[in-house]
Amino acid sequence: MNTSGELPMSTRVADVVVVGAGPVGLMCAYLGQLCGIDVVVIDKSEGPLEVGRADALNARTLQFLELVGLFDELYPVGKTCNTSSVWADGKFVSRQSKWWDQLEGCLHKHFLMIGQSHLEKLLDGKLREIDAAVKRSTSIESIETNSTGCLTTLSTGERIQSRYVIGADGAHSFVRDRFEIPFEITRPQIVWAVIDGVIETDFPKVPEIIVFQAETSDVAWIPREGDIDRFYVRMDTKDFTMDEAVAKINRAMQPHTLSFKEIVWSSKFAVKESVAENFFVHDRVFLVGDACHVHSVNGGQGLNTGLADAFNLMWKLNMVLNFEAPKELLRSYEAERKPVALDVIATSGELVRSTKFSASGTHAEDYVKIVEKRAGNITGMGVRYGDSGLNGSRLFDFEVFNDNARVRLYSLVDYTKFTLLIFGECKFDLKFPEFVKVIQILPNEVQGEFWTDSRQYENQAVLVRPDSYIQESAPLNKIDSLLELCSIKKLNSSKVYSA
Ligand SMILES: Cc1cc2nc3c(=O)[nH]c(=O)nc-3n(C[C@H](O)[C@H](O)[C@H](O)COP(=O)(O)OP(=O)(O)OC[C@H]3O[C@@H](n4cnc5c(N)ncnc54)[C@H](O)[C@@H]3O)c2cc1C
């Protein structure tokens, strides 16, 4: 913008610029477009990831994907997995899946094991279909904030004036550095090898996560889509060859043996842990995904936490940009997501250290106990934005009948709006604002357009946020109290996070 407040001729205008088209930036762009937000997404790479990196979508992510029509295309490609087992000295020690089996209010009680590239390609394709393709092979030269938003200059020379910028540019974030957001890194001196490939082994192949206990628990076998398997091997030095990693797998699995017919992808990574001091600055610039939290892969939380950031942020931008919600609503993004990130770091930190250090000497069993204790993070289902009761909890999913067709509750909620679900018989003559979709669900005895056998939320009116957490609830005889809460001006409070 020049001194007279006018934009230079070559400046494009958009609502939001997303820097980075990894899975989290792509998800921000996709959700934004669903909500009718004009999003430009920029990435320095030539195309979406082809192989490697994150490998598991948790149960909450699967619900999010269902909410926005992405589930059906991904689910058949992955492999479901809800069981972890421990082996030591060639012998079976234990097997557990109870933290998945005990989940309530969801259909898919497992991880979907699937490479990150499948999600990236799906989202990249969806954006192309709606003429909102990622601007590839382009990086960011500068970002300046001004009175109406942000002016971003690209390596192509093009400039984009937008209301907001989202830094989804990964662990080495340019956006984070540009705005000098502190990101203090802890390095626990733990180095892993990761190998994806097609294997040959006399060990029975099962769809379970297997942790091998040798001297320490330094080898984990992860089932994956198609004919691929993944191995994580703790090496504790950056100076190793993949042959040495394969030798370590064989030592842990003995008396069984394993070799790779084909290695599809491999990587070395030294564990780094950090959470950004701020998740937004100047009320204009936000960080999501690895740009604001990095940690060890243990527990498979990196990608899942980043996707949950996207689902938390984009509906708030929608309410501010399209429904005139107060800007303070955007501050709740950091208030809600930073505590989750800190908890995720604590979880993965505890898990990764337990592979090396154990008071009892049984690292693999310690590992399983930590998973059990921290299952709320690992499944994603323990995250809530409120202290207690219904408010702030995730909406349970269950079967609902639409006339005579069986559907699920999650198919009725809408990411572009709030949904007021009225469970039970009551007459109301209230006019709810445009950003609230109202659905009455009757009990089985009465039936109607929508009805259910479930007693969950019986005789309650439940106001559901676009990301399917409960904003507020009230008994049916106090439904008019919700009308007051459905005022756009009231959408400024953040909730307290707990797992
Ligand atoms: C080597 C490696 C191995 C991993 N292995 C695992 C694993 O085994 N399991 C697991 O759960 N997780 C793993 N992860 C972590 C997981 O991949 C991340 O949590 C996830 O990718 C985060 O997504 P994101 O979109 O936030 O960031 P990223 O996926 O890092 O995407 C950032 C995007 O921003 C782009 N970008 C960066 N800077 C700029 C710029 N200046 N201008 C334009 N574009 C820019 C990049 O090209 C990239 O496309 C791994 C990560 C790495 C790096």
The ligand as a Gaussian input file, in Angstrom:
#p B3LYP/6-31G(d) Opt

LIG

0 1
 C       11.538000     -35.899000       7.539000
 C       10.222000     -35.913000       8.304000
 C        9.715000     -37.126000       8.724000
 C        8.510000     -37.152000       9.423000
 N        8.037000     -38.342000       9.796000
 C        6.888000     -38.400000      10.457000
 C        6.393000     -39.628000      10.872000
 O        7.035000     -40.657000      10.654000
 N        5.205000     -39.659000      11.551000
 C        4.516000     -38.510000      11.843000
 O        3.436000     -38.556000      12.464000
 N        4.965000     -37.320000      11.449000
 C        6.126000     -37.237000      10.780000
 N        6.591000     -36.046000      10.416000
 C        5.834000     -34.849000      10.802000
 C        4.679000     -34.549000       9.866000
 O        5.086000     -34.772000       8.545000
 C        4.243000     -33.116000      10.121000
 O        3.699000     -33.023000      11.442000
 C        3.240000     -32.595000       9.120000
 O        3.761000     -32.659000       7.820000
 C        2.909000     -31.145000       9.463000
 O        2.245000     -30.558000       8.407000
 P        2.361000     -29.002000       8.106000
 O        1.440000     -28.779000       6.958000
 O        2.201000     -28.238000       9.341000
 O        3.873000     -28.752000       7.647000
 P        4.681000     -29.368000       6.447000
 O        4.155000     -30.688000       6.050000
 O        6.114000     -29.265000       6.809000
 O        4.368000     -28.381000       5.226000
 C        4.937000     -27.112000       5.110000
 C        4.841000     -26.647000       3.668000
 O        5.280000     -25.298000       3.594000
 C        6.091000     -25.127000       2.450000
 N        6.949000     -23.984000       2.727000
 C        7.878000     -23.870000       3.703000
 N        8.445000     -22.636000       3.673000
 C        7.840000     -21.960000       2.675000
 C        7.986000     -20.649000       2.140000
 N        8.851000     -19.771000       2.657000
 N        7.238000     -20.291000       1.082000
 C        6.352000     -21.167000       0.541000
 N        6.181000     -22.433000       1.006000
 C        6.897000     -22.814000       2.052000
 C        6.800000     -26.461000       2.296000
 O        7.208000     -26.667000       0.954000
 C        5.727000     -27.454000       2.733000
 O        4.957000     -27.909000       1.641000
 C        7.791000     -35.966000       9.717000
 C        8.327000     -34.759000       9.305000
 C        9.521000     -34.719000       8.603000
 C       10.081000     -33.386000       8.159000

